[in-house]
């Protein structure tokens, strides 16, 4: 598993949250500063005086507020732009890898143990991917051991059955042993059936059905 970034998931989430908060805070402070500006009040008072003298129309009096409104719209656009960037980073660095792990985990749970989770970061997601990869490797080892045990057990049962069937006396103990062997063979066949449901990696990295 490749590891490049050196930040954990918690710090990343806090960073994304702080980016949005800082952008919203800066825009809010700028807007409040403009509304409370002395220059704006003076301009409005001057416009009211001109309106009283007939030098301005009613629409021209509130022109500074329209400029302020346009600036507010621009600030909202900036907040939306920053939010989109943060969401894009969130999807790329967190949501995307998480969905990748979910998809591969489903394939592993369906029996495809050849899948390997590769998260290109050094956070909790990569640690979880490593745990899943280790679990998949352990499942492959257990499955391979079970498969070999099943094959060996079936061969041994077959050989012992042949030897017992050669017994011309057909004693009661022989019949009991044959019955036990039959049950044991059924168990091995069941075990073999489950092991064949898994897809394992071959020696050279190729998948074996």
ABEGO torsion letter per residue (X at the ends): XBBABABBAAAAAAAAAAAAAAAAAAAAAAAAAAAABAAAAAAAAAAAAAAAAGABBAAAAAAAAAAAAAAAAAAAAAAAAAAAAAAAAAAAAAAAAAAAAAAAAAAAAAGBAABBBBBBBBBAAAAAAAAAAAAAAAAAAAAAAAAAAAAAAAAAAAAAAAAAAABAAGBAAAAAAAAAAAAAAAAAAAAAAAAAABBBBBAAGBBBX
